[in-house]
Amino acid sequence: MHVVTGATGNTGRVVAETLLAAGKDVQVIGRSEERLRPLVDKGAEAFVGSLDDAQAMTIAFSGAVGVYAMIPARFDVADYRVYQRQIGESLTAAIHEAGVKHVVNLSSMGAQHAQGTGVVVGLHEQEERLNRLGNVNVLHLRPGFFMENLYHSVGTIRAMGVIGWPMQGDKAAPMIAARDIGTYAAERLVKLDFSGKSVRELLGPRDVSLEEVTRAIGAAMGRDDLSYVQHPYEEAEEALVGMGMTTTTARQLVDLYRGFNDGLVAATEARSVENTTPTSIEEFAQTFAQVFKG
C-alpha cells in the first residue's frame, strides 16, 4: 500500500492517480470524504483525518511501503510557521511510529537555508525532522515556483490589467507545473529506488522571468497590453492582510519573495535530464487563458 497525503491538492492528486495507473494499492488522506470521492472511484482507499493528528496518521501509515508526505498550503491560519510545525511534527512522529521505510517529502527550492526564506524555512525544518529519523529512506523534492500560483493574478489582471508580485520581474528562475511534480514523485514511489536521505530539485523545462511569464500569458489571452508590476513589500503585505491573512502569516509569505530577490530561493543543482520536467510556461499559459475566460 502507498499512502498519499494532500491527496486532493495539485500534486497529491497526480501522485495518487499515477500510482493507481501503475497498478498500486493506494490510500489517500484528506479532511473530506466527498473531496476524496473522485480518487476512490478510480480505486483508491479513503482515509479521512487531519494531518496534525499524529495518532490518526500513525494508523493511516501503518503497513505503507511508501508515503508521499507534504504540508498543504493553508494561509487562513494565524501563524503559518506554527501551522507548518504542527503538521510536520505529526507526520514525522507517525512515520516513525508506523515503521514506514520510504518517504517522498515535498519541500521547496531554497529549503537548504535555515533563515531568510519566509515560509520555506518551515520546509527546511521539516527536512531536518525527517533527516533525524533512523532507518527511513527519505527523498526530499525541492521544486521551483509552481506555475499554478499564477492563478492568484486573475484578480489583478481583471482589475488593473497587470500581473503583480513583490519579486523582480527580470530575474529568471525555475518554474514548474504541479502535475510534473506529482508524476515524478509517483515514479520514485513506484521504484522505491532511493536510500538514506537525499534531495532532488525539480526545475521545470527552463528558467523564466516573471516578465517573460507575463508575455506568454498575454499572448495566450490575446492581450499584448498585459504588463508585469513589481509591488513593494509593504504594499504586498497590506494586500494579503486585506485578503484575510493575519499580519504574521502575510509577513512570512512576503519574506519568501524577499528571499527570492536576495538569491536565497534559487536552484543549486545544474540543470540535467533528471531534474528537468516537460510542461512549458507557454503550455501553462494556454491553460491559464482558459481558466481566465471562466
N, C-alpha and C positions, 0 to 999 in steps of 0.2 A: 504494500500500500504506500502510495505517495500522498503527502498531505500538503495542501496549498493554503497559506494564509492570504488574506486580502483578495479572496477569490472573485469578488465582484468588481475589482478595480481594473485599471487599464492593463497592468502587467499580469496580475494573478489570474485573470480570466483566460488570457492567452496561454499561460503555463498549464492551467487545468485542461483546456481544450487540446493542447498539443500532446499532453501526456495521455489523454483519453484516446486520441487518434493513433497513438503508438501502442495501444492495447493495454495500458497500465491501469491498475486499480487506483482510483483517486478519491480522496476525501477532501472536500472543500469546506473551509471555515468562513463563516460570516455572521453578522448580527441579525440577519433577516432571512428566514426560510424562504420567503417569497422571492427575494432577490437572488437566492441560490437556485431557484427552480429551473432556469434555463440550463444550468450545468447538470443538475440532477436528471433532467430529461435526456441529456446526452450520455448518461451512465455514471455520473459521479455520485458519491455518497455525501450527504449534507451533515455538517456538524454546526449547530447554532450555538455560539458562545462569544464571549468578549475576550479580546486578546490580552487584556490586563488581568484576567482571572487565571493565575498560574495553575490552579488545581484543574480547572476545565481544560486548559491547554495540555496538561500532562496526560489527561485521558485521551484527548484528540491525537496526540503524538505517539501514544503507545502502539508499538508494533510497526511504526513507519520505517521504511527503508530509506526514505529521503524526505526532507522538508524544504519547502520554499518559504523562507521567513522574511517578513517585511514589517515596517512600521507605517501603516497607512497615513496619508496626509489628512490632518484634521485641524483646520485653522480657526475653528469655533471654540477652542479651549482657552482657558485663562493664561496659561504659560506653556508654550509649545515644547520647550525643553523638558519641563516636568512631565508632560504627556509622553514624550519620547522615552524618558527614563522609565516610566511606569510600564509601558508596553515592552520595552527592551528587557527589563529585569524579569518580567513574567515569561516572555518567550525563552529567555536563556535558562531560567530555572526549569521550565517544562522540558526543554531539550535534554537537559542533564538528567532529570528525574525519569524521563521516559526511555532513556538509553538510546536516543537517536544517534546514528553514526555518520550520516551525510546531510549537510545543510547548505543550501544555496541562499545566501543572505543578500537582499537588495540594499545596497549602500549608495554612494554617490561619488562622482568625481570631486576631488578635494577633501575626501574623508581621511586622508593621511594627516591632516592638521588638527591639533587639539584646541585651537582657538582661531578666531578671525574669520570664520566662515558661517556665522549665524546658525541656522537650523541644521546645517551639515555637521556641526560639532556633535550634535546628538547622535548622528550616524557613526561618527568616529568612536564615540563612547560605546555604541553597540558592537562595533567591530572588536573593540578591546574586550568587552564582556565575553563574546563568543570565543575569542582567541585564548581566553583563560580556561576554557573547558578542555579537560583531558579526554583523549580517546574519541574525539569528534572531528571529523573532516569537514572543514568549512571553506566554501568558496565565496568570497565577497565580490559582488558585482558593483563596479563603480561606473555607471553610465554618465554620459554628458547630459546637457539640459534636455528635458522632454519636449518634443515638438508640441505635444498636447497642451502645454502650458500657454501656448499662444492663443488658445480659445478664450483666455481671460481678456484678450484685447478686443473681443467682439463689441463690447460696450463702447470703448473709446473710438473705435472705427465708426460706429453708428453716430456717436455724439459729436466727434471732432474731426473725423477723417484721418486719424493718426494711430499708429502703434506706439505705445509709450511705456518704457521701463526705466529703472534707475541705472541700467547697465550701458556701458559705452557702445554706441551704435556701430563703430568701425572696428571693434575688437572681435576677430574671428575665434570661434570656439566649437568644440564638438556638439552636435545636436542630433538627437536620436528619437526614433519613433518607439513608443511604448511596446508595440507589438513585436518589434525586433528584440527588445529586452526579454519579453516573455518567451519568445521562441528559443532564444539562446539558453535561458535558464532551464527550460524544459529539456532541451537536448542534453545538457550536462546532468540533469537528474535521471534521464534515461540511461546514460552511460555510466554514471557514478564513477567517473574516471579521475577524480581529484582526491588528494590525500593531504593530511596536515592542514595548515592554514595558508590559504593563497588568495591572491587578488587578481581580478581581470577587469580592466577598464573596457568599456564599450563606447565607441566613438562615433557612431553613425557613419555615413559614407564619406564625409569630408567636413572640414571646419567651415563654418559660415558665420558671417557677422549679422547682427540684427538689421542693419541697413539692407543687406542682401536678402535676408528673410522677408523684409517689408516689400522689396521689389518683386520677389517671387509671388507673394500673396496678392499684391496689387495686380500683377499680370494675370493671375488666375481669376481674379474678380473683375477684370476689365477696368481697373481703377489705377490709371497711371499717375493720379494725384496723391495716392497714399504715401505718407511720409513717416519716418521714424523720429520720435522725440525722446531725448534722454531727460527724465524727470529728476530734479534734485532729491536727495534722500529724504529731506524733511517733508517735502510735498508728497512723496510716495507713502511715507509713514502715515501722514494725515489722511490720505485717501483710503488706505487699508483700514484705519480706525473708523472712517466714515462708512465703510462697507460692513462693519460689525466686529472686526478684530479688536482684541484688547491691545492697549499700548505695548504691553510686554511682548506679545506674540508678533505684532506688526514690526516692532524694532528688530526682533530676531530674524524675521524674513528679510527685512531691508539689509541687515548685516550680511546675508547671503550675497546680495547684489554687490555690496561693498567689497566682499571677499573676491568676487569675480573681477571687479575693476582693479583690485590690488594684485591680481595674479595668483591668488591662493586657490581659487576654484578653477583648476586647469588640469589638463591631462599630463601624466608623467611618462606614459608608455609611448614609444614610437608607433606610428600607425602601421598596422600589419593586417594580413588576411584574417587573423584570429580575432582582432578587436574592431574590425570594420564591418558595419551592418548595412543592409541594402536600401532601406527606404530613404529616398532623397527628399530634400526640402521642397523641390518642385512637385513631387508626387503628393506630399502632405498638403501643399498649398491648394491643390485641386480639391482635396477633401475639405479643407478649411472653407473654401469658397462655397461648397455645397451646404455646409453647416450654417454659414452666414446667411444664405438665402432662406434657411429655415425649412 
